[in-house]
Amino acid sequence: MKASTKLETAVRESRIDGRRLWQLADQASGLVYLLGLLAVFCVLRPDIVTVNSATTVFQLSIPLLAIATGMTFCLVCGEVDLSVAGIAGLASTVVALQLDEGSPWPLAVVLALGAGIAAGMVNGFFTAWLARVVPRFPSFLVTMAMLSITGGLAQTIQPAQQAVAIHQEGFRAAFGFTSSLVTSPTTWYALAVVFAAHLVLTRSRFGYALSSVGKNARAAQLVGFNVVRTKFWVLTVSGLLAAVGGVLLAGYVQAGYFAVAKGAELDAIAAAVIGGTALFGGRGSVLGTVVGVLTLGVLNTGLLIMEVPANWQLIAKGAVVVLALATGEQVRRLADR
């Protein structure tokens, strides 16, 4: 009897150890993809792995980092925001037009962020609040419509539908990208966004509400969380962060244009998935999304430097996302056993 008990205990402990190992693998999956890509590029082209290329990867990733952070919030809550590229394009156009008319750059930035907040609130209203009186509209349909609306609005307000160049020195000083990460103000903006978002998602009631609603909205409602309000505000926050990404893109290219963030919605979802965020809600982390964004940055920059044709770049990016999704779900299943 004692031998049988010891055997059962040993088997139970081995299962616990195995689960912990898979849980650790689940948490570090994004880092594994990033290090794996770096290893591949080191083997294929050792000369491209330099400090300058690392700086370029990080700086190119900063606007997407803001957008992907908002997308992570949405996915954790069980929603998706496909309008982020349109909102970013609208925000870049608004800030460029305001600067072109002579407005102080802080006012121009505030107006651009306000446009993002307004678009996010509309998304939240139709996705969450309107569900009380009419059948619920899925967020992917609402935000897909908003993608078209914001893109069309940005084109409408652009003179002759052309990119609006930015010449104001104050904005260039505040949002320009320099050759050094330390001296570039956008680096500190990115760190501030990541730090604040991480605290919100892991230390605040709102962050706990997001994961609870994403796991089981009905159960979250029963324990006291307002599901409608949570979904409304998460889409509003996503709109704000998409506008932040648009302003950062305007600073990077020194111009505003409706298509400046074209395809950012797919890249944001890909970055979140690579970083371990579940597509169907309930789990995700901002730090994981940072790793996912950097992984895409390394992939894009490496393929460009190696002069890989554009069509094969898209195929490679899609393959990485599918691989991350498939392996992530399998590792997650093993970690939850």
C-alpha positions in Angstrom: 0.0 0.0 0.0 2.8 2.4 0.9 4.7 1.6 -2.3 1.5 2.3 -4.3 1.0 5.6 -2.5 4.6 6.6 -3.2 4.3 5.7 -6.8 1.1 7.8 -7.2 2.8 10.7 -5.4 5.8 10.4 -7.8 3.6 10.4 -10.8 1.6 13.4 -9.6 4.8 15.3 -8.9 6.2 14.5 -12.3 3.0 15.8 -13.9 3.2 19.0 -11.9 6.8 19.4 -12.9 5.9 18.8 -16.6 3.1 21.3 -16.4 5.4 23.9 -14.9 7.9 23.3 -17.7 5.2 23.8 -20.3 4.0 26.9 -18.5 7.5 28.3 -18.7 7.7 27.4 -22.4 4.4 29.2 -22.9 5.6 32.3 -21.2 8.9 32.4 -23.1 7.6 31.4 -26.6 7.8 34.9 -28.0 11.4 35.1 -26.9 12.2 31.8 -28.5 10.9 33.0 -31.9 12.9 36.2 -31.6 16.1 34.4 -30.7 15.5 31.8 -33.4 15.1 34.5 -36.1 18.3 36.2 -34.9 20.1 32.9 -35.1 18.9 32.3 -38.6 20.0 35.7 -39.8 23.3 35.3 -38.0 24.0 32.1 -40.0 22.7 33.5 -43.4 24.2 37.0 -43.2 26.4 37.6 -40.1 27.2 41.1 -41.3 23.6 42.4 -40.9 23.5 41.8 -37.2 25.0 45.1 -36.0 24.2 47.8 -33.5 23.0 50.0 -36.3 20.6 47.4 -37.6 19.4 46.8 -34.0 18.7 50.5 -33.6 16.8 50.5 -36.9 14.7 47.6 -35.9 13.7 49.2 -32.6 12.9 52.6 -34.2 10.8 51.1 -36.9 8.9 49.1 -34.3 8.0 52.0 -32.1 4.8 53.1 -33.9 3.6 49.5 -34.2 4.3 48.9 -30.6 1.8 51.6 -29.6 -0.8 50.1 -32.0 -0.2 46.5 -31.0 -0.5 47.4 -27.3 -4.1 48.6 -27.8 -4.7 45.4 -29.9 -3.4 43.3 -27.0 -5.9 44.9 -24.7 -8.7 44.1 -27.2 -7.7 40.5 -27.7 -7.4 39.9 -24.0 -11.0 41.2 -23.6 -12.1 38.9 -26.4 -12.5 41.6 -29.0 -10.5 42.8 -32.0 -10.0 46.2 -33.5 -9.4 46.2 -37.3 -9.7 50.0 -37.5 -6.3 50.8 -36.0 -4.6 51.4 -39.4 -7.4 53.8 -40.5 -7.3 55.6 -37.1 -3.5 55.9 -37.3 -3.7 57.3 -40.8 -6.4 59.8 -39.8 -4.4 60.9 -36.7 -1.2 61.5 -38.8 -3.3 63.5 -41.3 -4.9 65.6 -38.6 -1.6 66.4 -36.9 0.1 67.3 -40.2 -2.8 69.5 -41.4 -2.9 71.4 -38.0 0.9 71.9 -38.1 0.6 73.1 -41.7 -2.0 75.7 -40.6 0.4 77.0 -38.0 -1.1 75.4 -34.8 1.3 74.7 -32.0 2.5 71.1 -32.0 1.0 70.2 -28.6 -2.5 71.4 -29.8 -2.0 69.4 -33.1 -1.1 66.3 -31.2 -4.1 66.7 -28.8 -6.5 67.0 -31.7 -5.0 64.0 -33.4 -5.4 61.9 -30.2 -8.9 63.2 -29.8 -9.8 61.9 -33.3 -8.5 58.5 -32.2 -10.5 58.6 -29.0 -13.7 59.6 -30.9 -13.3 56.8 -33.3 -12.6 54.3 -30.5 -15.7 55.5 -28.7 -17.8 55.0 -31.8 -16.4 51.4 -32.1 -17.2 50.8 -28.4 -20.7 52.3 -28.7 -21.8 50.0 -31.6 -20.0 47.0 -30.2 -21.1 47.3 -26.5 -23.6 49.9 -25.6 -25.9 49.4 -28.6 -26.1 45.7 -27.8 -28.6 46.6 -25.0 -31.3 47.5 -27.5 -30.4 45.7 -30.8 -28.6 42.4 -31.5 -24.9 42.7 -30.8 -22.6 43.8 -33.6 -19.3 41.8 -33.6 -16.4 44.1 -33.0 -14.6 42.9 -36.1 -17.5 44.1 -38.3 -17.8 47.4 -36.5 -14.1 48.1 -36.6 -13.8 47.0 -40.2 -16.4 49.6 -41.1 -14.5 52.2 -39.1 -11.3 51.3 -41.0 -13.1 52.3 -44.2 -14.7 55.4 -42.6 -11.5 56.8 -41.1 -9.5 56.1 -44.3 -12.1 57.9 -46.4 -12.3 60.8 -43.9 -8.5 61.2 -44.0 -8.5 61.2 -47.8 -11.3 63.8 -47.7 -9.5 66.3 -45.5 -6.1 65.9 -47.3 -5.5 68.6 -49.9 -5.7 66.9 -53.3 -5.5 63.6 -51.4 -1.7 64.0 -51.2 0.6 63.5 -48.2 0.9 66.6 -46.0 4.6 67.3 -45.3 5.6 68.5 -41.8 8.0 71.4 -41.5 7.5 72.6 -38.0 10.7 72.3 -36.0 9.0 72.0 -32.6 7.2 68.8 -33.7 10.4 67.5 -35.3 12.2 68.0 -32.1 9.5 66.3 -30.0 8.7 63.4 -32.4 11.7 63.1 -34.7 13.8 59.9 -34.7 17.5 60.3 -34.2 20.4 57.8 -34.8 20.7 57.1 -31.0 18.0 55.3 -29.1 18.9 57.2 -25.9 18.5 60.7 -27.4 15.5 59.9 -29.5 12.3 61.1 -27.6 10.2 58.5 -29.3 12.1 55.8 -27.4 11.0 57.2 -24.1 7.4 57.6 -25.4 7.4 53.9 -26.3 8.8 52.9 -22.9 6.2 55.1 -21.2 3.4 53.4 -23.1 4.7 49.9 -22.4 5.2 50.6 -18.7 1.8 52.2 -18.2 0.0 49.5 -20.2 1.8 46.7 -18.3 0.7 48.2 -15.0 -2.9 48.6 -16.2 -3.1 45.1 -17.5 -1.5 43.4 -14.5 -2.2 45.7 -11.5 -5.5 47.5 -12.1 -9.1 46.5 -11.7 -9.6 47.4 -15.4 -6.9 45.0 -16.4 -8.4 42.2 -14.3 -11.8 43.0 -15.8 -10.3 42.6 -19.3 -9.0 39.1 -18.7 -12.2 38.1 -16.8 -14.5 39.3 -19.6 -12.2 37.6 -22.2 -12.3 34.3 -20.4 -16.1 34.2 -19.6 -18.2 37.3 -20.0 -21.2 35.9 -18.2 -19.1 34.8 -15.2 -17.4 38.2 -15.1 -20.9 39.9 -15.0 -21.9 37.7 -12.1 -18.9 38.6 -10.0 -19.5 42.4 -10.5 -17.7 43.5 -13.6 -19.6 45.7 -16.1 -19.1 43.8 -19.4 -20.6 46.6 -21.5 -18.5 49.3 -19.9 -15.3 47.2 -20.1 -15.8 46.5 -23.8 -16.6 50.1 -24.5 -13.5 51.4 -22.8 -11.1 48.8 -24.2 -12.0 49.8 -27.8 -11.7 53.5 -26.8 -8.2 52.8 -25.4 -7.3 51.0 -28.6 -8.4 54.0 -30.6 -6.3 56.3 -28.5 -3.2 54.1 -28.8 -3.8 53.7 -32.6 -3.7 57.5 -32.8 -0.5 57.6 -30.8 1.0 55.2 -33.3 -0.2 57.6 -36.1 1.4 60.6 -34.5 4.7 58.6 -34.1 4.5 57.5 -37.7 4.0 61.2 -38.7 7.1 62.0 -36.7 9.0 59.2 -38.4 8.2 60.1 -42.0 7.7 63.8 -41.3 4.3 63.7 -43.1 0.7 62.8 -42.6 -1.1 60.4 -45.0 -4.2 58.3 -44.8 -2.3 55.1 -45.7 0.7 55.7 -43.6 -0.2 52.7 -41.4 -1.6 50.4 -44.1 -1.6 46.8 -42.9 -0.9 47.8 -39.3 -4.0 45.9 -38.1 -2.6 42.6 -39.3 0.9 43.3 -38.0 -0.6 44.3 -34.6 -2.6 41.1 -34.3 0.5 39.1 -35.5 2.7 40.8 -32.9 0.2 40.0 -30.1 -0.1 36.4 -31.2 3.6 35.9 -31.4 3.9 37.4 -27.9 1.5 34.8 -26.5 -1.8 36.6 -26.5 -4.8 34.3 -27.0 -6.9 35.1 -30.1 -10.1 34.2 -28.2 -9.5 36.2 -25.1 -8.5 35.7 -21.5 -4.8 35.9 -21.6 -2.0 38.1 -22.9 0.8 40.4 -21.8 2.2 43.7 -23.0 5.7 42.5 -22.5 5.0 39.5 -24.7 3.6 41.9 -27.4 6.9 43.9 -27.2 8.8 40.7 -28.0 6.3 40.0 -30.8 6.8 43.5 -32.3 10.5 43.1 -32.2 10.3 39.7 -33.8 8.3 41.2 -36.7 10.8 44.1 -36.8 13.8 41.7 -37.1 12.0 39.6 -39.7 11.1 42.6 -41.9 14.4 44.3 -41.6 16.4 41.1 -42.2 14.4 40.2 -45.3 14.8 43.7 -46.6 18.5 43.7 -46.1 18.8 40.3 -47.8 16.8 41.8 -50.7 14.1 39.1 -50.5 11.2 39.9 -53.0 8.2 41.6 -51.4 5.9 38.6 -52.2 8.2 36.2 -50.3 8.4 38.7 -47.4 4.6 38.4 -47.0 4.8 34.6 -47.2 7.5 34.5 -44.6 5.6 36.8 -42.3 2.4 34.7 -42.6 4.3 31.5 -42.0 5.8 32.9 -38.8 2.4 33.9 -37.6 0.8 30.5 -38.4 3.7 28.7 -36.7 3.4 30.9 -33.6 -0.3 30.3 -33.4 -0.1 26.5 -33.9 2.8 26.0 -31.5 1.4 28.5 -29.0 -1.9 26.7 -28.8 -0.2 23.3 -28.4 2.1 24.5 -25.7 -0.8 26.2 -24.0 -2.8 23.0 -24.0 0.0 21.1 -22.5 0.5 23.8 -19.9 -3.1 23.7 -18.8 -3.3 19.9 -18.5 
